């Protein structure tokens, strides 16, 4: 973490706990650069989409109280929502509705970045967009789904989403977590930064139930312990929430593995902030990373988990390009099997990682067998060759310092 702070300029707070006991926590960088106030473990950060698991817990608690069914149609709560009779609450929770993500749309005339907008009015900004697919047939992450879930909570309870959320956070014993409002005095609030600039002012009525919360590392640990310990919901309901449905997604949580190690986790991203909360079954440990300068919390969290799992991890360092024999590149081109499969291609005497549906990323050599990603992310690839033939046998793809081996697939 010292290297992440000094080399990769990480600013934020991290926590690692095993069996509920904190074994490492530390803060780096500044909560307020103008006043040179240092970050502390008590710092409150916007947590972006980590909010979604809290929203899911609100919905599931209402189900337990008999106030709704996961088979309820969206049209029951929003009669004028197009195709609402085809969308269920389960689909909203599992991100399988096909409803477009409002964050992907051009700015509307609501001026929601600077003016508070009522949830019902905000929904009008995306409800008439074409569906991406027939509801229930595919998986696509959409903030709109969780915005709608927050509105459903309000419709059922007759109170603001923030008020019912407090019922859930109180149940977990959280004292430093809630819906953020930029006009409130919030002790230990961290300021968010884009590079060397303050983030612009905007309200949180847009992120809302999809991403509008703040928290601390200790509160998020307490939340994970309470949620996964069946203290928020019954064991049966918690199992529903943490089951991997379509997209390896449960309800507000990803349920998959790091290499072969099962985990339950989610990231958060909102201007100025990046975050990750994760629990790993092997070793029963939690990793939480909160950043207030958009450091890649997911990568850092993966590397910290790798240390706990005795996986190879290298510290970040300054990369320097070198010239290599272009003939070597042909040896590295091909597909490498892992999660996901990665394809490397050659273009104009350079090596690239293919990105389906996006712009391919150049890989810049720093030695004959090691390349770093040209997009500024802390990612590299290191090739292992046969001592006799020189052919590539496998490659280590390194993300935030975590090295994961990928096997070279045979050429067709």
N, C-alpha and C positions, 0 to 999 in steps of 0.2 A: 504493500500500500504506500510505503514511502516512495517507491519508484513510480507508482501511478501518479502520485502528487507532484514529484519533481520532474519527471520526464513527460508524462501524459497530461499534466496540469489538472488532475482530478481535484474538484472542490465538492465537499459533501461529507456525509457520515456513513460509516459502515458498521455492521454488527454480524457476528457469527455466534450462534448458540447451539449447544448440543444437549439433547434431552431437556430442553427448557432452560438450561443454565448458560448465561453469557460467558463465552470463553475469549472473545475479542470484540472490542468496540473502540472506535476512534473517529476523530473528525479532522478534516484537512481543509485548507483554503479559508475563505472569508465569507461570512454571512452578509456582510455589508462592506463592499470595497471602498466606498467613499469615506467611511468612518473607520476603516480597518478593524472591523469587529470580526473576530475569528469564529469559524463554525465550531459548534460543540455538539455533544451527543444529545443535548436537549433541543436542538434546532428543529423547527417545524418547516416541512417542505410540502409543496404541492405534489401530490402523488399520481396525478393523471389517471390512467386507466386501471390502476389498482383499485380505484373506486368501484369498479364493476363487481367485484366479489362482495362488497358491502351491499350494493344494490340487489344482487342475487339473494343474499341472506335476508334482506327485507321482504322480497317477494316470497321466499320459501317459508318465512315465519308467518306470513299472512295465509299461506296454504295450510300450514299446521293449525292455524286458528279457524280454518274453515271459511275464510273470507274469499278465496278464489281457488280455481283448479288450474293446473298447468295445461290442461286441455282447453281452457277458455280461449275464445277467439278474440283477436284484437278489436273486432267490430263491437264487442260487448262494451268496451270502454271508449272507443272512438268510432262511432257509427258511420262517420263520413270518410274514414280512411280507406282509400282505394284497395280493393281486394282484401280488406280486413277480415273477411269471413274465412280466408284461406290461411291466415297467420295465427299460430297459437302462442301462448306464453312460453311454452317449451322452446319453440323456434326462436323467439326473441332472446331467451337465456342462452341458447346454444349457438347463436349467430348463423341460423340457417333460413332466415326469412327472405333474403334477396332484396331487402330494402336498402337503397343506396346510403352510403355513409355521408352524412351531411358535411363532414370536414373535407370531403373531396369536391364539393361544389363551389362555384364562384361565389364571391361575397353577395349576400342578399341585400335588400333595402331595409333590413331590420336594424342595422347598425348595432348588432348584438355584441360587438367587441367593446363598445364603450357605454352602451345603455342596457340596463336590465330589461329582459324580455320575458314575459310570462310563458311558461312551458307550452300552453295551448297555442299561443301565437308563434312560437318558435317551430313547432311541429309543422305549421303551414308552409314553412320554408323548404321542406323536403318531401312532404307527403304526396305530392303529385308527380314526383320523378318516376320514370319507368323502373320497374323491378329489374334486378340483374338476372334473375332466374325465377322459375316457378318455386314458390315457398316450399321449403322442406326437402328440396332435391339436391342442393349443394351447400357448401359452407363458404361464407365470406364475412370477414370481420367488419362490423359496422357499428360505429358509435350511436347511430340512430336507434338501434335496437334497445340499447340501455337507456337512452333518453326516454323512449316510450315506456320502458319499465318504471322509470321514476315517476312519470305522469300517472301510470296505473296505480302506483302506491298512493299518490295524492287523491285520486278519484275514490279509492276504496276507504282510505282512512279519514278523508275530509280535512287533512292537515298538510302543511308544507312537507315536502320530502325530507328536508333537514330535520324536522321535528320527529318523524318516525325513525329516521336514521339514528337519532340520539337514543332511542329506545334500545336499538341493537348495540350501539357502542357502549352504552351504560351496562348492558348485560355482560359485555366482555371486560368491563372495568377500565375502559379507556378514558383518560382524562385530557389527552392532548391530541384528539382526533375529531374532525368534523368537516362540514361543508365550509369552504373558504369564501370569505367576502373581503374584497380589497379595501373596503371602507371601515373595517373594524380594527381595533387595537388588538393585535395578536402577539402576546409575549413570545420572544424567541423566534419570530418569523424570519426566515431566510429570504433574501432578495434573489431573484432569478436573473441570470446573465446570458447574453448571446455574445460569445467571444469577449470583446472589450467594451460591450455596450449593455446598458440596462435593458431589460425587456420592456416593451411599451405597456401602458396601462390597458387593461381590458377587464370586463366583468367576468363572473364565473357562471352566469346564467346560460351560457352556451355549453360549456363542459357538463354542468349539472350532474345528473346521476350517472353519466358516462365517464366523468373525469374531473369532478369539481372539488375533491376533498384535499385536506392537508393531514399530515401525521408526523410522527417521530419514529426512529428505529425501534425504540423500546415499546411503544404502543403497538407497532406492527408485529413485533414478536409476541406480545400478549394476545393480539388478535389471532395470529396463526395458531397459537397454543389453544385458545378458547374455541376457535372454529373447528380445528381438526380433532380437538379433544371432546367434541360433541356437547360443548357448554352453551352454544348459541342455538343450535338446532338438534333435533333428535339424531341418534346414530343412523337411522334409516334415511332421514332427509339429508344429512351430511354426505352419506354415500351417494345419493342421487346427484348432489352438487359436485362431487369429486369423481364422478364416472366420466370416462373419456367417450364422448359421443362422436359425432361427425367433427372432423377437423382436429382431432385429439384435444377437444375442448369440452369442458364440463359446463358449469354455470358460473361464468365470470372467472374461470380458472383454466389454464392449460394443464393437461394431465398427460405427461409423456416421460421421456427419459433423457438424461445427459449421458451419451454413449449408451451403456447398459444399466444406468442407475436411475430407478424410478423417481420422479419428482412431481410436485404440484406447485405451480408458480404463475406469476403474471408480471408483466412489465408495465411501466407508466411513462408516458411522454406528453409533456405540455410545455409551451414556450418557456425556456429558461431552466427546465427541470427534467431529469430522467431518473427512473427508479426501477427497482426489482424487488420482489418478495418471493422467497422460494423455500420449500421444505423438501428434504431428501429422505427417502425411506431408509436407504442404506446408511446406517450411522445415526439416524434420527436427528438430523441437524437442520438448522435454518440459516439462510444467508439473506441479508437485507442490505441494499445499497440505495442511498438517496443522494442525488447530486443537484446542485443549484447553478451549474454552468453547462448543462447538457453533456457532461461526460457520459460515456457509454456504460451505464450502470449494468446492463445485461451482460456485457463482456466481462466486466470486473466481477460481477456475481458468479459467473461461470468459472472464472479462474480461482476464486476463493473456494468454491465448491470442489474444484479439482484438487486443491491442496488437501481438503478434508478427505477426499476419496483416494488419495495417494496416486493421482494421475499426474503426468509430467506438466509442470508449469514453469514458464520462464518470465523473468521480469521485463517490463517494457524498456526499450533502449532507443537511441537515436539511429535512424536508418540512413545509410550512405550508399548511393548507387555506384555500381562498378560496371565496366565493360566486360562482356563475355563473348566467347565464340558463338556466333549465331547458329551454328550447326547443333549446338546443345539443345536448342529450343525444340527441335523436332522430336527429341527423345522424351520430352515432358508432355507433349500434346497427347490428349486422350481423356478418357472418363475414369473417375475415381469413385469407388463405391463407398458410401457412408450414409449419413443422415443430414442433408440429402446427398444424392449423387452429384458430384461436381465435374463439370466438363471444362477442360483447358484447350484453347485453340490458338492458332498462330495467325497473326495479321500483320503484314508489312514488317516482317522480321522481328516481331515482338510477341511476347506471350500474354494472353488474356484469359481471364475467367469469363466464361459465357454466362450471361444473365438473361434468362428467358423473359421476354416482354420488357426488357430494359436495356440500358446501355452497358455493353461489355466493359469489364474493369481491367485495365492494364496491370500486369505484374512486373515490377521493376527489379532487376537482379541486384543483390548485394553480395553474392558470391556465385560460384558456378552452380551450386545446388540449392540456393536459398533466394527467394523473391519476396518482396513486400507489396501490398496493395497500394495502388497509386491514388486511391480515393481518400487517403488521410486516416482511414480507420486502422486500428491496431490489429492488423491481420497479416499473416505471412504464410508461405508454403515452403516446406523443406523436403527435398526429394532424397530418397534412399535408393541407391543403385547397387546392382550385383557387382561384386568385386571382380569377377572374370569377364562378363559380357558388357558391363556398363549400362545395361538396361534398367529402367526404373522398376523397382519391385513394389514400392509403396510411397506414400507421401504423408507428411504430417501437416495438417492444416491447423494453423495456430491462430486462435481468436482471443484477444485480450490476454495473451500469455498461456492459455490452455492449449496443450498439444493433443490432437486427436488423430490417430492413424487411419488413413484411407488406403484401401487396396487398389492397385492399378487394374482396371478391367482389361481383359484381352481384346486386342484389335479384331474387328470383324473382317 
